[in-house]
């Protein structure tokens, strides 16, 4: 098999990492590369393992998604599943799996396959705090599933599988959903999309709080629909489903919105290229580690998967950090 290439790519989460801390982007995109190989050095292996790490709230989001997909499939089969059944069949097993794998440190055998929780790894919880978090996740996941059944499922009842767009999600085995824009690979992974006549409907499940920046991020789906499925922005409807709050935000796009997102990508890519040898994104060779600045914000570091690696850097914490 030909060697995998670490090609330059862009996504909103990568841009966010880069914006908040250059070093984070270095660990997550470059230092980790090849860390899955048994012969990789320990820094590479560690960066790869840490790059795969989850946290309690990302696991909650995934558990709710599992329950949502489970429910949609049963409804399409003519069944009438209850929120309790969805929780028991899909969300609870996922939460249990996450906790079991993380506590047993199974990720040390295979970080891609087994879930690690950052809070376990960095011992962020007292036993009492962990019990509180587990109880809160149960309540929140049940609430999200109930809201989905009440507010969203009635709108999806008539969607047939043949109208759905297949989307490669993270963890499904192959490469996650992406498209090419000006020769750059852009990752954009809508949760659920289907055609309604000439229109495309996209739903994004959110198990957490309403955040204003979600709207800009989801404009990327308008570009994805245009480039990958040849659907003009005016024919795309995005529904941000804030399941915990029972709120839906409906977004539509204009050609100007799509131009704005293109500009956002271009300027972000340009900044990222400054950290590559000769600014060459085709070669995608990073500048040395020391050129990727460490964050000055230690509160950010305390929530960062890569803290262990930065703490080994003699320059950490940087002067003036607080
Ligand atoms: S621990 Fe701090 S400095 Fe290191 S990558 Fe994370 S945010 Fe950046």
Boltz pocket constraint, residues with backbone or C-beta under 6 A from the ligand:
constraints:
  - pocket:
      binder: B
      contacts: [[A, 20], [A, 21], [A, 22], [A, 23], [A, 24], [A, 27], [A, 293], [A, 294], [A, 295], [A, 297], [A, 300], [A, 301], [A, 302], [A, 304], [A, 305], [A, 306], [A, 307], [A, 308], [A, 310]]
      max_distance: 6.0
